[in-house]
Amino acid sequence: MPKTKTNSGSKKRFTLTGTGKIKRKHAFHSHILTKKTKKQKRNLCHSTLVHSANLTQVKELLCMK
């Protein structure tokens, strides 16, 4: 069996924390920012953890499963 390859797009987008959780960034913060409120842009700039519903899919993309 050949080795499984990590998805190159996902390895750029996700990072691991020290405890093994997967960190992600928010979408909708790259362009068309004029119509978004200050509060919206401020809340989008923080990073967050991957939700448990999507955790298995992301782990498969990162070859962690």
ZADO-1210 file (C-alpha; in nm, 4 decimals, padded with zeros to 6 digits):
<atoms>
<atom x="00.0000" y="00.0000" z="00.0000" code="MET" pos="1"/>
<atom x="00.1342" y="00.3457" z="-00.0853" code="PRO" pos="2"/>
<atom x="00.1511" y="00.6179" z="00.1758" code="LYS" pos="3"/>
<atom x="-00.1518" y="00.8456" z="00.2012" code="THR" pos="4"/>
<atom x="-00.0939" y="01.2066" z="00.1028" code="LYS" pos="5"/>
<atom x="-00.2214" y="01.5024" z="00.2988" code="THR" pos="6"/>
<atom x="-00.4452" y="01.7437" z="00.1138" code="ASN" pos="7"/>
<atom x="-00.2132" y="02.0334" z="00.0302" code="SER" pos="8"/>
<atom x="-00.4912" y="02.2910" z="00.0573" code="GLY" pos="9"/>
<atom x="-00.5930" y="02.1779" z="00.4028" code="SER" pos="10"/>
<atom x="-00.2414" y="02.1676" z="00.5438" code="LYS" pos="11"/>
<atom x="-00.2162" y="02.5401" z="00.4644" code="LYS" pos="12"/>
<atom x="-00.5488" y="02.6188" z="00.6314" code="ARG" pos="13"/>
<atom x="-00.5436" y="02.4177" z="00.9551" code="PHE" pos="14"/>
<atom x="-00.2964" y="02.4102" z="01.2432" code="THR" pos="15"/>
<atom x="-00.2702" y="02.1879" z="01.5475" code="LEU" pos="16"/>
<atom x="-00.2807" y="02.3224" z="01.9007" code="THR" pos="17"/>
<atom x="-00.0620" y="02.1885" z="02.1782" code="GLY" pos="18"/>
<atom x="-00.3440" y="01.9718" z="02.3116" code="THR" pos="19"/>
<atom x="-00.4118" y="01.8184" z="01.9683" code="GLY" pos="20"/>
<atom x="-00.7172" y="02.0203" z="01.8683" code="LYS" pos="21"/>
<atom x="-00.7407" y="02.1659" z="01.5179" code="ILE" pos="22"/>
<atom x="-00.7439" y="02.5435" z="01.4721" code="LYS" pos="23"/>
<atom x="-00.9008" y="02.7249" z="01.1770" code="ARG" pos="24"/>
<atom x="-00.9585" y="03.0790" z="01.0560" code="LYS" pos="25"/>
<atom x="-01.2920" y="03.2388" z="00.9775" code="HIS" pos="26"/>
<atom x="-01.4109" y="03.2846" z="00.6208" code="ALA" pos="27"/>
<atom x="-01.5462" y="03.6105" z="00.4708" code="PHE" pos="28"/>
<atom x="-01.2559" y="03.8278" z="00.5899" code="HIS" pos="29"/>
<atom x="-01.0521" y="03.8573" z="00.2693" code="SER" pos="30"/>
<atom x="-01.2393" y="04.1056" z="00.0489" code="HIS" pos="31"/>
<atom x="-01.5622" y="04.3110" z="00.0154" code="ILE" pos="32"/>
<atom x="-01.5054" y="04.4465" z="00.3651" code="LEU" pos="33"/>
<atom x="-01.6706" y="04.7855" z="00.3095" code="THR" pos="34"/>
<atom x="-02.0243" y="04.6588" z="00.3581" code="LYS" pos="35"/>
<atom x="-01.9372" y="04.4628" z="00.6737" code="LYS" pos="36"/>
<atom x="-01.9632" y="04.6265" z="01.0139" code="THR" pos="37"/>
<atom x="-01.6659" y="04.6857" z="01.2436" code="LYS" pos="38"/>
<atom x="-01.7988" y="04.4285" z="01.4875" code="LYS" pos="39"/>
<atom x="-01.8344" y="04.1691" z="01.2119" code="GLN" pos="40"/>
<atom x="-01.4788" y="04.2236" z="01.0866" code="LYS" pos="41"/>
<atom x="-01.3384" y="04.2225" z="01.4397" code="ARG" pos="42"/>
<atom x="-01.5043" y="03.8909" z="01.5211" code="ASN" pos="43"/>
<atom x="-01.3899" y="03.7339" z="01.1920" code="LEU" pos="44"/>
<atom x="-01.0219" y="03.8099" z="01.2519" code="CYS" pos="45"/>
<atom x="-00.9897" y="03.5704" z="01.5483" code="HIS" pos="46"/>
<atom x="-00.9110" y="03.2039" z="01.4948" code="SER" pos="47"/>
<atom x="-01.1302" y="02.9292" z="01.6360" code="THR" pos="48"/>
<atom x="-01.1424" y="02.5512" z="01.6694" code="LEU" pos="49"/>
<atom x="-01.2921" y="02.3129" z="01.4153" code="VAL" pos="50"/>
<atom x="-01.6430" y="02.2044" z="01.5144" code="HIS" pos="51"/>
<atom x="-01.6937" y="01.8453" z="01.6240" code="SER" pos="52"/>
<atom x="-01.9314" y="01.7806" z="01.3316" code="ALA" pos="53"/>
<atom x="-01.6505" y="01.8526" z="01.0814" code="ASN" pos="54"/>
<atom x="-01.3639" y="01.7063" z="01.2818" code="LEU" pos="55"/>
<atom x="-01.3555" y="01.3627" z="01.1142" code="THR" pos="56"/>
<atom x="-01.3523" y="01.5145" z="00.7631" code="GLN" pos="57"/>
<atom x="-01.0684" y="01.7504" z="00.8496" code="VAL" pos="58"/>
<atom x="-00.8706" y="01.4724" z="01.0154" code="LYS" pos="59"/>
<atom x="-00.9036" y="01.2607" z="00.7004" code="GLU" pos="60"/>
<atom x="-00.7753" y="01.5508" z="00.4880" code="LEU" pos="61"/>
<atom x="-00.4753" y="01.5907" z="00.7219" code="LEU" pos="62"/>
<atom x="-00.4169" y="01.2115" z="00.7347" code="CYS" pos="63"/>
<atom x="-00.4564" y="01.2029" z="01.1109" code="MET" pos="64"/>
<atom x="-00.7057" y="00.9171" z="01.1119" code="LYS" pos="65"/>
</atoms>
